[in-house]
Amino acid sequence: MVLLKPWVSQVAVAALVAIMVMVSIDTFDWSSLRTLLVHPKLSSVVMVATVLVTVLRSNLALGVTVGVLLSGVFFTLKVARLLDVEV
């Protein structure tokens, strides 16, 4: 990658953004939106929250962090119910 730096630095950022948007649109599975109602509600909450945080904050790391934390909390609640643990 270092060898390509002189050429890569000349590419306009707008062109890179356009490529990124087109790739994300092409790779997104649009039928997954219909399956939100079929999946477990908590899984759908995690997915929607992750996407919303990522898009609204323009920060993928923050979105992934929110998704992992929500998944951990929901998993803990599920295991606590299965094991009959009192809090």
N, C-alpha and C positions, 0 to 999 in steps of 0.2 A: 504494500500500500504506500509505503514511503517513496518508492520509485515513481509512483503515479501522481505524487503531490503537485508538481507543476501544472499538469493537465487538469486535475480534479479541481484545483483552486480557481480555474477559469470558468467553470460551469456556474451559471447563475443559480442562486438559491431558489428562485421562483421555479425554474425548470425542475430542480430536484423535488420541490414540494408537489408540483404537478405529477411527477412520476410516482411519488409516494401515494398520493391520493388515488391515482388510477390503479395502482397495484392493490391498495386496500379495498377498493370497490370490487375489483375483479376477484379477489380471494375471499371476500366475505360470503358466507353461506346465508343467503337471504331467506331460505326456507327455515332457518333456525328461529326466526322471529315468530313463526306460527307455533313452534314447539314450546315456546315459553309457558303456554297454558297447560301443556302435557307434563312437563318436568315438575319435580317437587317444587313447591312454592319457595322454600328457602334457597334452593339452587338458582331459581330465577331471580330472587332478590340479590344474590351475590353477583350474578352476571350483569344485571341492570345497573347496580351500584358501581361496579367496576367500570363499565362503559361510561356512565355519566360522569364519574369523577375524572376519568381520563380525558374525556372530551371537554368538559367544562373548565378543568384546570390546565389543560394542555400538558399534562405530566403523566407519562406512562408509569413511571416508578410509583407515584402516589396512588394511581388507580390500582396497580397490582398489589400494593401494600394494603389498601382498603379491602380488596377482594380476599387476600390471604387472611387478614384479621377477621373479617366476617365469617369466612369458612371455618376458621378455628373456633370462633364463639359458637356458631351453629352446631359444629361437630361436638363440642364440649357439652352443650345442652342436650343433644341427642344421646350421647353416651351416659350422661347423668340420669336421663329418663330410663334408659335401658337397665342401668345398674341400680336404680332406685336409691340414688344418693340424695340425702337431704342437705340443703344449703343453709 
